[in-house]
């Protein structure tokens, strides 16, 4: 009887453990899907504002408005729908005196981490108030101009999908030969699919296009998330608590419509 009862208890414990593992896996998958959805929304939102800005400043004729032509080319590369582009071109032509400002806000995160918030907005006062409110609620601090930004540089970031046939060594050789500064391997995550895992090839801003062209010619799968970003010169390693606090802060900032990107010096 006792042996039978023990077997039953072990069976129940194993099923409970299996259920917990399945729940953790499902949560990770849901979190990744939510992050992908937010990233897509941010891309669409940024392109929408760039289209409106370009039309307001130079008109809707791409033959004479090279800024608009460049934005539309990038929109095609990022698979932004034609409906979104046309809606924002019409909105820009119909709206009087609308102008957009590109602004960088600096934040002191947790564990000595610096955070830079990139904004393209038609209402700087609204953006500043919303960002300050999020920072205050998350118990972080706004930083003075240059206090954080001095540690960042504008660089090209090419996201190369970690497909089954992509060799880290071959990518490193091809990237450095093409003029890249560094190749960052994907973080270790047993639950992540190949689609979610990417190598990051870092280039100087002016070398982004030629390096990208050479890697594409070499057959490496480049993600549409690639582009110019702010990259920290010295990444900071923090404990688990600070990492979670910074993650929560950056997620809340990204939820703001005016915020297009958030960069940090935190080591992944």
N, C-alpha and C positions, 0 to 999 in steps of 0.2 A: 504493500500500500504506500509506504513512505517513498519507495523508489519510483512508483508510478506518479505520485504527487510531485516529486522533484522533477521528473521528465516534463510534466505539464507546465510547471513553473518556468523551466528552461525554455520550453517552446513559446510560452507567452512572452518571456523576456526577449527572445530572438525576434519575434514578430513585432514587438514594440520598437526594438532597435532598428529593424528594417523600415518600419513606418517613419521613424524619426529621420533616417537617412534619406528616404524618398522625399520627405517634406523639405529637408535642407536642399536637396537637389532641385526640387520644383521651385523653391524660393530663389535660388541662384539663377535659374533659367528665366524666371519672371523678372528679376532685377536686371538681367542683361537685356531682355526684350524692352523693358521700360527705358533703359539707357539708350538703346538704339533708336527707339521712337522719339525720345527727347532730342537726340543728335539730328535726326531727320527734320524735326520741327525747327531746330535752330538754323539749319542750313536753309530751309525754305524762308524763314523769317529774315535772315541776313540778306539773302538774294533779293527778297521783296524790297527791303529798304535800300539796297544798292541800286536796284532798277529805278525806284522812285527818285532817288538822289540824282542819278545820272540824267534822267529825263528832265527833272526840274532845272538842272544846271546847263544842259546842252541840247535839249529837244529830243524828239523820238526818232529822228532819222539816223540810223546806224552808219550811213555813209559819211556823215559829217560829225557824228558824235562817237569818237573812238572809245571814250570811257564806257558808253552804253554797249558798244559792240563787244568790248572785253568782258563786261558783266554777263551779257547774254551767252557768250562762248563758255564762260565758267558755269553758268546755269545749265547748259546742255551737258557739260561734263559731269555735273552733280545730279543729273536726272531730275531737275526741278520741272514741274509740269508747265506746259504751255499756258494753261488756264491761270496759274498763279502769276506768271510773267505778264500776260495781257491785262489782268485785273489791276496790277500795280502800275503799269504804264498808263492806263486810263485814269486811275486815281491820281497819279502825279500830274497829268495834264489838266484835270478838273479842279485840283486843289490849288488855291492861290497862296503865295507867300510861305509855302511849306519848305523848310530847310532842315538838313540833317547835320548833326555834329558827331564826330568820332572822338570819344573820350576814354581815357584810361583811369580807373580808380584803383588805389593801392590800399591793401589791407594787411594788418599784422595777424597772421593765423596763430595756431597753437604749436608749441614746441620749437619756436624760432623759425617757423615757415612763413615765407612771404607769398602773398596772393595778389594777382593783378586781374582786374575785371575789365573786359573790353566791351564797349558800348557804342552803338550807332543809333542815335536818338533824335527825334524831332522836338523833344522837350527835356533839356538837360536838368532843369529843376526837379521834374518828376523822377527822372532816373536817379539823381543824387539822393533824394529823399527815400526812395524805395531801397536803394543799396544800403544806406546808413541804417535803416530800420532792420533789415535782415542781419547786418553785422552786429548791431546792438542786441538783438534777440538771441543770437548765437553766442554772445559773450566774447566776441572778438573786438578788435579795435581798428578804426580807420587810420591810415598812415598818411603822413605828409607827402607832398609831391617829391618824388625822387628817392624816398626812404626805402622803397622796395624795388622800384623799377630799375635802379642802377645795377641790380644783380641779374637782369634779364637782357636778352638780345633777340632781335627779330631774325628768325632762321627758317629755312625750308624744312618741312617735316614730311617725308614720303612714307606712307604706310603701305608696307608690302605684306600681302596676305600670306600667312604661314601655311601654304598649301602643302600637301604631302610630298610634292616633288621639289619644294624649295629647300635648298641646302644653306644653312647658316654660313658656312665657310665660303661657298660660292657667291652668296649675296655680299658678304663682307669684301671679298676681292673685287667683285664687279663694281660695288658702290665706291670704294676707295679709289679704284682706277678711274672712275667717272668724275671724281673730285669731291666726294662726300667727306664730311668731317668725322662721322661716327655712325655706328649701327647698333641700335639697342634691341636686344632680344625680347620676345614676349615674356611677361611675368609668368611664373609657374602657377598653373591653375588646372587641376585635373578635370574639373567640370567643364572647362571652356572648350567649345568646338573649334575646329580649324578655321571656320568662318570668323570667329570672334577674336582669334589670336593674330597679331600682326607684329612684324618687325618694324622699327622706326629708323629710317635713314635720315640723318641730320646733315643739312647742307648750309652753306652761307646763303643768305637771301638771294644774292645775285646769281648763284649757281643752281638754284632750284630747277629752273626749266631745262638747262642742258643735262643735269644729272638725271632728271625724270625721263627725258627723251632716251638717254642711253640705257637706262634700266628697262624701259618699255621695249626698246629694240632687242635687248637681251632676253626678253620673254618673261620678265618678272611681273606678277600680277599686282598692279598698283591700285590701292583703294581710293574711292572718290573722296574720302575724308582727308586726303593729303592737301597741303597748302602751306602758307606762311603762318607761323605761330611765334609766340613769345616763349623762349626756352631759357630756363635758369642756368646760369654759369656754374653754380655750385649747389647741388641738391642736398637737402637736409634729411637725415635719417631720424625718425621720431618713434616714440613708443606707441603701442596699440591704442591707448586712450587718445593721444593727440591725433593719431591718424584718423580715428573715427570722428572726432570733433571737426577736423578739417574737411573730411568727406561730407559731413552733414552741412557745414557752412557753404561749401562749393555747390552742393546740390540745390540748396535754397536759393543761392544767387542765380544759378542757371534757370530756375523756374521763372524768373522775372522776364517779361517780354522784351524789354529794352536790352537785356544782356545777351551778347552773342557768343562770348567765350570767357572761360575762367582758367587762368594759368597759375601754377604754384611751383614753389621750389622743393616741395616734398618728394622724397625718394619713393618710387613705387615699391 
